[in-house]
Amino acid sequence: MSEVFRGMVDGAVAAVMLPGLFAIVLTIIGGVINARDVRRRDPARRFTRQQRREGMARAGGQCEMESGFGRCCPRPAEQGDHFYPWSKGGSTSLQNFVAACARCNRAKGAGIPSPRQQERLERRRLGYGAPEAALSVGERQPLP
């Protein structure tokens, strides 16, 4: 009887061990990545009034985000957002400022926009930005 019980316990331990070990490895990798992003974070989280004013003026008060299929959102901008998320090392600078409506800002969350989205936004900014304005998009803090 004890041999049968021992065999059942060994089988259960083996079945739980591999997924458990996989979960532990994933947790460690996630912690290392998050620790790098925490070290990379800009000490200033919020945009200054001047940055917000300049960023909104640059966008002409319109949302700069995409509403789907590469189209520019038609709604007016209500908020300033980090194009490259602050939580992922995005800097709090005018270059990383993007004017957004509340819906687009919520939808983006802390997601990292694709390089293609960044390219399209830079192209759109050429159409409405002054030549001396900061038209490039996204800026990430270097690792210390």
N, C-alpha and C positions, 0 to 999 in steps of 0.2 A: 504494500500500500504506500509506503513512504517513497519507493522508487517512482511510482506513478505521480505522486504529488510533486516530487522533486523535478520530474520531467515537465510537468505543467508549468511550474514556477520558472524553470529555465527557459521554456518556450515563450512565456509572457515577458520575461526580462529581455530576451533577445528581440522580441517584436517592438518593445518600447524603446530600446537602447538606440537604435539607428536614427529614428525620427527625433528623439530627444537630443542626441548629439548634434544633429543637423540644426536644430533650433538654437542650441547653445552657440554654435559657430556663427550662425546668422546674427545673433544678438551681439556677439563680440565685434563682428565686422561693422554692424550698424553703429555701435558705440564709438569705434575708431573714426568712422566717417563723420559722425556728429561732433566728436571732439575737435576734429580739424576745422569744421565749419564754425564752431564756437570760438576757436582761437582766431578765426579769420574775420569775425564780426566787427563791423565799424562801431566804435564806442557811441557814436551819435545815432540814435534810432529814428528820430523824427526829423523831417525836413524843416529848415528854418522858414520863416515867413517870406524872406527874400527869395529863397529857392522855389517855394511854392508859387509865389507871384510870377516869377520868371518862367517857370515851367508851364503854368496855365496860360500865360500870355503867348508863349511859343506855340502852344496847341490851339490858340484862338478860342479857348473855352470849350472845345469839343473833345470827346473821349478819343484817345489814341489807340485803344485796344481793338482787337478783331472780334467781330460778333459771329463769325463762322465763315468757312470757305474763303478765307483771306480777305473778306470785306471789312472795311473800317466801320466801327460802331457809329450809328447816327445820333446817339444821345449826347447831351451836354455833359461835360466833365464836372464831377462834384468832389472828387478826391484825388490826392496825389499818391502814387504808389511807387514802390521800388520795382523797376522792370526785372532786374535780377534780385530775387527776394533777399531781404536783410538777414533772414534766418539761415540762408545758404551762403552768406558772405558778401551779399550785394552791398555796395557802398551807398551812403546817404549823400549823394552828390547830384548836381543838376543833370549830369550825363546819365545817371541811373533813374532819374525822375520820369515818370510817365503819367499823364493826365488820364483819369479813368472815371467812368460812371460807377455808381455803386454796384450795379449788376455785374459788370465786367471785372471789377476789383474782387468781388466775392467769388466769381467763377474761377479766376486765376488762382486765388489763394496763395499758397507758398510754392506753387509750381514754377518750374524753370521753363520759360518760353524756348521754343526751338530756335536754332540759328536762322531758319527760314523766316520765322516771325520777326526776328530782330532785323533781318535784311529788308523785309517789307516795310517795317516801321521807319527805318532810316530812309528808304526811298520816298515814303509819304512825307516825311519831314522836309525833304528837299523842296517839295512843292509849296509848303506854307511857311518855312523857316527863313529868317533873315540870313544872309551869307555869313555874318559873324556869329550867329547863334550856334550852340552846341548841338549838332545834328546826329552825332553818333549815339548809339543806344547801349546801355548796360555797362556796368563797371563793377568789378569784383575786387575786394580787398586782398592784398597779397598775404601769404602765410608769414607770421613773424619768425 
